[in-house]
Amino acid sequence: MASSTAEQAVRMYLIALSDPSSLVDQEQIAALEKQLHDTDDQLERVVVRQQLMEARKPSVERSEDAFVTHAKAWADERGVTARAFTEEGVPAAVLRRAGFSVAGGRGRPAGRSQRGGQRRSRVTVDQIRAAIPKGTFTVKMLEDASGASVASVRKVISEELSGGRIKAQGPDPDHRGPGRAPTLYKA
């Protein structure tokens, strides 16, 4: 039987994909704030402060890395296919990193979504705005949440920035891997 660690890794990544803000554990934050307040030891304070920063802004990439480590064995044991993960929004590139055989190259055919190869339905500007998550987000996160194209998402973000309804927070400090860090935005 797969370990509870593997199951937890798969669960947390799927949660992170659907709602990254749900990874924030308010009880853990409160406990860390109390621990920070109660200690005078400088080394302990800096360690607790780091833990507090990470607890306030959980890393989707960390959840992704744990998923990549555990998902294949967990899925094999339960008979779960790559397509089932794809239907839940797991990107093909992540599945390939986890060891799944996923058809197609790096990209996907134009006009096709990652969800089951279906054509994307039109997504309105209002639907994109409604999908803007609370807290920080990236273009990719809003694209996944709304189902809209990256061009449509960028257009809405530009309008929201101009209107002062969201603010650019700069590059994602938790970014790992190749390429530039994505810009974080906050509603």
Steps between C-alpha positions, in 0.01 A plus 500: 500500500632847413611705793293777648787731395439417133125543538549832680740621228250420225211653697687823583609555140146453369375744764777745409399486134134569569543757780855595604372722781348194670852382586525779760461347848378775734552284810862439404549873438353586840722243673810632323410861583467404867830311488669805344352727766602269784867448413797726556752267333611675180576178310165348590327827402655498152404134447144560621474817289598297190241234586241775546581653160463158335176427686347831389589439137514126428691403189304326224839395363581314822167317473581428136841359589345268761238394245771421244681288758200294612219511239611221265533233769177614667313497167640162394385346825147636454468460125478876444601611149675812379177598326315506834760746631476701178122522546568646846723769349848354553719630215649240265851628573454429871369150422803433279731614782317259731572210262168466319484438125309794364424534130607811318807714511569805706208699365143420423312549176362848448149545631524195724500505876686258722170366630413203283604658169172691474484836332488788743167669529499876492568659834373851560700781655258493796565127549875565501457783752284274719775235494765738639608326820522666837862560589787470255480332162682468168375523142516118480297457819228733368509326160447164672231635735299673226558267204580805288787540257822658620436800271155560652638464852782745430247750358286480816805530725611808306154657542491413871849647551398820320185523711699452822299192598808277504867575555813338359708348782813430295659166407399188694777450760411129529553431128720200430605361167586641162391835367408825663288502812136585423366831626277480805185713515282574800131589502 
